[in-house]
């Protein structure tokens, strides 16, 4: 940094100490404009300003400079009571954080500040490290439902995690936000009870988003034990559940569900009809060709396209089968 820039930096540092917030805003904006690594210390100082606007500009400036030396100071911002400051810091750290900061994050996770804990749980999703599992597990039983939801969501991002018995019961949590997150997480786990838990949630939970998430997770597992529950879900009162059930049945074709899928071709929602047509094509049964032909006249173009593709698939598969 040359002498002129040194002088300019000192000028803005002095202004950062002004009792007038307008002076401090001018100073932090000027430092952001400079965008030089020599401004990092001053910007870190601005993170502790009593005015939220000054803090947010300082976070943005440090984000743009992208020097990892600012990471510890940005992590401290995660404990802020102001949501905008937290969100800005999380956004910055999502790009700056690396495996090198794992131990620092795990240390901060043991604080008593809920905002900090929530944000650390989010950041751990970026690192994916199985080493963080013992630190996350206690939050699955936290009194605060937001912590339970954040923790069970983070499990989805942990590499090499196949089983987690502590997560299974969260699918029955009293708080719906926790059940929604847990249901999606179970899509990535391989505990022996997972299919049963997801099938029960699909058919019994009062929240349609939980039921939809259960269908989405069952599609990932592609387990035939879920067919009966998915068949019931084709008649769910909410169309997104019916749609997701049809998508799951595309992965595990079974003639048991053929009548319900044919019925779904007349669903009031085009998205459901389209997914049902695809599922019927995957069944490969000649008896579904007639209802699929009727679907060629569907008012929704995408439905008719998928019905045509399903018919062609069945006919092609039949020809290939004969040739063999």
PyMOL commands that set and color helices and strands:
alter all, ss='L'
color gray80, all
select helices_A, chain A and resi 3-16+21-34+37-46+52-65+68-79+83-96+99-109+114-127+130-141+145-157+165-172+176-188+194-204+208-221+224-233+239-251+255-264+270-283+286-297+301-323
alter helices_A, ss='H'
color red, helices_A
deselect
rebuild
show_as cartoon
